[in-house]
Every structure is written in structure tokens, then in C-alpha cells.
Amino acid sequence: MLNKEFIRDLVEEALEGTDRFLVDITIKNDDLILVFLDADSSLTIDHCVEVSRHIESNLDREVHDYELRVSSSGLDHPLSMPRQYVKNIGRSIRLEMNDGACHLGRITAADNENVTVELIHEKKRNKIKQQEVAGSLTVAYSEIKEGWPVVSFT
């Protein structure tokens, strides 16, 4: 059986001295290893390949038959670390709070404890969506259930 902590140590070792960081590791069915990375600047396919090769060089396929996937923590994953909120300052986000409330807005500030979001309300006028600023909200990460990046095509 593959050990998640051992995989985590290998990833941290491969990322040491870079601006890249580990977001999550998932092991499914004891043979599928999913590693999700992010970076303060940019994350390329070459960075993912580098981490993948480091992991593979330290695992023995004769002992464990496994499939390894190393990728970025993309839009289909919520933000889970303060470092990701800092990276996304200026971008739109949808916050789902622990109390069930949802907020849409743009990240204006973030640190290790809190994130500040300029709230946006969407209105429809003549079948056209319009957005207007509705104040700001500062919340502790402990109050956030999930924070999802919002893609805008405008």
C-alpha cells in the first residue's frame, strides 16, 4: 500500500527552493496517485514532469503497481491555502461560507489569516447581466467552507 506521507515528503523534496507548492495528494484504490501543485508565479507542464520523475525515481514498480498523475490545482479545485488566495488577488472568487452563505466578489487583499473581498451583486436589466460593487467583506479562512475561482470571459 502506498503511503501518502512518503509521497508528500518526495513532493516537498522536489519543490524545495522553488516558488511552487503542494496543494493536495489523493490516493485512490491504493494504486492511483493524484498530486496537485500550484505556484506563486506560474506552473508549467515541465514543473509537473519534474515532480513526477522525482516521485517515480523513489518508488519501485516491482513493489507497487501504481498510476501517477501530477497536475496543477486548476479551476476544478477550490482554493484551500492562504497562499492561493494571495496569488489570486485581483481575481474574482465565489466564497461558500460554513454558515451556508455565498458571496461573489474580487479579492482585494489576503494574508495568512484573512481574505478581503470586494462584493459584487449581479442584476439583470433588459436580459443583460450587470455587476455592481456592494461593499467589502473581510473573513477568516476558518469561516470559509470553499473558495472557487470564477472565470470571466468579458
C-alpha positions in Angstrom: 0.0 0.0 0.0 1.3 3.5 -0.9 2.0 5.8 1.9 0.6 9.4 1.5 3.2 10.9 3.9 6.0 9.3 2.0 4.7 10.8 -1.3 4.2 14.2 0.4 7.9 14.1 1.6 9.0 13.3 -2.0 7.0 16.2 -3.5 8.2 18.6 -0.8 11.8 17.5 -1.6 11.3 18.1 -5.3 9.8 21.5 -4.7 12.4 22.7 -2.2 13.9 26.1 -3.2 11.2 27.0 -5.7 8.0 29.1 -5.6 5.9 26.0 -6.3 4.0 24.3 -3.5 1.9 21.2 -2.8 -1.9 21.7 -2.6 -3.1 18.2 -2.2 -2.4 14.5 -2.6 -5.0 11.9 -3.2 -4.5 8.1 -3.4 -7.4 6.2 -4.9 -7.9 2.5 -4.9 -4.4 2.0 -3.5 -2.8 2.5 -6.9 -3.8 5.9 -8.4 -1.7 8.8 -7.0 -3.0 12.3 -7.8 -0.7 15.2 -6.9 -2.0 18.8 -7.2 0.5 21.6 -7.3 0.4 25.4 -7.5 3.0 28.2 -7.7 3.3 31.8 -6.7 4.2 32.8 -10.2 3.4 30.2 -12.9 3.3 26.4 -13.0 4.2 24.7 -16.3 3.9 21.2 -17.6 7.7 20.9 -17.2 7.4 21.6 -13.5 4.8 18.8 -13.1 7.0 16.4 -15.1 10.0 17.2 -12.9 8.0 16.3 -9.7 6.6 13.2 -11.4 10.0 12.0 -12.3 11.3 12.6 -8.8 8.4 10.6 -7.3 8.9 7.7 -9.8 12.6 7.6 -9.2 11.9 6.9 -5.5 9.2 4.3 -5.9 9.7 0.7 -7.0 7.2 -0.5 -9.6 8.2 -4.1 -8.7 6.8 -3.5 -5.2 3.9 -1.1 -6.1 2.0 -1.1 -9.3 0.7 2.5 -9.5 -0.5 5.2 -11.8 0.8 8.7 -11.1 -0.7 12.0 -12.2 0.9 15.3 -11.3 -1.0 18.4 -12.3 -1.9 21.9 -11.4 -4.7 22.6 -8.9 -6.9 24.1 -11.6 -10.3 25.7 -11.8 -12.0 22.4 -10.8 -10.4 22.6 -7.4 -11.3 25.1 -4.7 -8.7 27.3 -3.1 -7.5 25.6 0.0 -4.5 27.5 1.3 -3.9 31.2 2.2 -1.0 31.2 -0.3 -3.5 30.6 -3.1 -5.7 33.5 -2.0 -2.7 35.8 -2.0 -1.8 34.6 -5.5 -5.3 35.4 -6.8 -5.5 39.0 -5.5 -7.4 40.9 -8.2 -9.3 37.9 -9.5 -13.0 37.0 -9.0 -14.0 34.4 -6.5 -17.1 32.7 -5.1 -17.0 32.0 -1.4 -19.1 29.4 0.2 -19.2 30.0 3.9 -19.5 27.5 6.7 -22.9 29.0 7.7 -24.3 28.4 4.2 -24.0 31.9 2.8 -22.4 32.5 -0.6 -20.6 35.6 -1.7 -19.3 36.7 -5.2 -16.5 39.2 -5.4 -13.0 40.2 -6.3 -10.1 39.5 -3.9 -8.6 42.8 -2.8 -6.3 41.7 0.0 -5.2 38.4 1.6 -2.7 37.4 4.3 -2.2 34.3 6.4 -5.3 34.8 8.5 -8.0 36.6 6.4 -9.1 37.5 2.9 -10.8 40.7 1.9 -13.3 40.6 -1.0 -15.0 43.5 -2.8 -18.5 42.1 -3.1 -20.3 42.1 -6.4 -24.0 41.8 -6.9 -25.3 40.7 -10.3 -28.5 42.3 -11.6 -30.4 41.6 -14.8 -31.6 44.6 -16.7 -33.3 44.0 -20.1 -32.0 40.4 -20.1 -28.4 41.7 -19.7 -26.3 40.9 -16.6 -24.8 43.8 -14.9 -22.5 43.8 -11.9 -22.3 46.4 -9.2 -20.0 46.7 -6.2 -21.8 46.2 -2.9 -19.1 46.9 -0.3 -16.4 44.7 1.0 -16.1 41.7 3.3 -13.1 40.5 5.4 -13.4 36.9 6.6 -11.1 34.5 8.3 -10.2 31.4 6.4 -11.7 29.3 9.2 -15.1 30.7 8.2 -14.8 29.7 4.6 -16.0 26.3 3.5 -14.8 26.6 -0.1 -13.4 29.4 -2.3 -13.8 28.9 -6.0 -12.1 31.0 -8.7 -14.6 32.5 -11.1 -13.7 32.6 -14.8 -14.8 35.7 -16.7 -14.9 35.8 -20.5 -15.5 39.6 -20.6 
